[in-house]
Amino acid sequence: MIFIRKVSTVLGAVALLAGGAAHAQSVTPVGGATPHAPSLTPEQVVTMQHDMDTALHYKLAPDVLPRLSATLRAIQAAKIQPPGHAGMSLDQQIALVGQVPGLEAILKAHGLDARSFVMSLTCVGLTGSLLNVPPGQGGAQMPVPDAANVAILKNNPQALQELVGVLRQSVGADSSSTQVH
């Protein structure tokens, strides 16, 4: 799915922005792609840093990992392609996801809406990426994820691995999905 690939690229770009070169070497986005820092304006960098902080402190629901996995499977099965690209703010991503025909019903069926879907997926991706940074490589400016979110990821390794598997499977899926521009 192109959407999942875009999420991975955006999360990789945020990880690069967050931790610099040492962090970038230790984080491989879902699907094994090497992130390339997009050309961002200074305003986009400020927005991205704000959004990263917002996402890292978003309060994840305790059952978010299996719900995200089920949601992504349903999105893939419906061949729905939510839009997105690097440089978009979280608010822009949420607004675009909210406009995708057929997606609202799938999200609702899994107890999500556009905001909780984008925020949860971004939070899990960023928190998981930061947990993979070897001690001492993050530097003083490394953002710190919400402790409760870290606990959710660490206490649910099977659910986290399942979500990663769904994301990897989605990246390899055919690109015959419907896309909204």
Helices and strands as residue ranges (DSSP letters): H 2-26, H 42-56, H 64-77, E 80-81, H 90-98, H 103-109, H 114-131, H 147-155, H 157-172, E 178-179
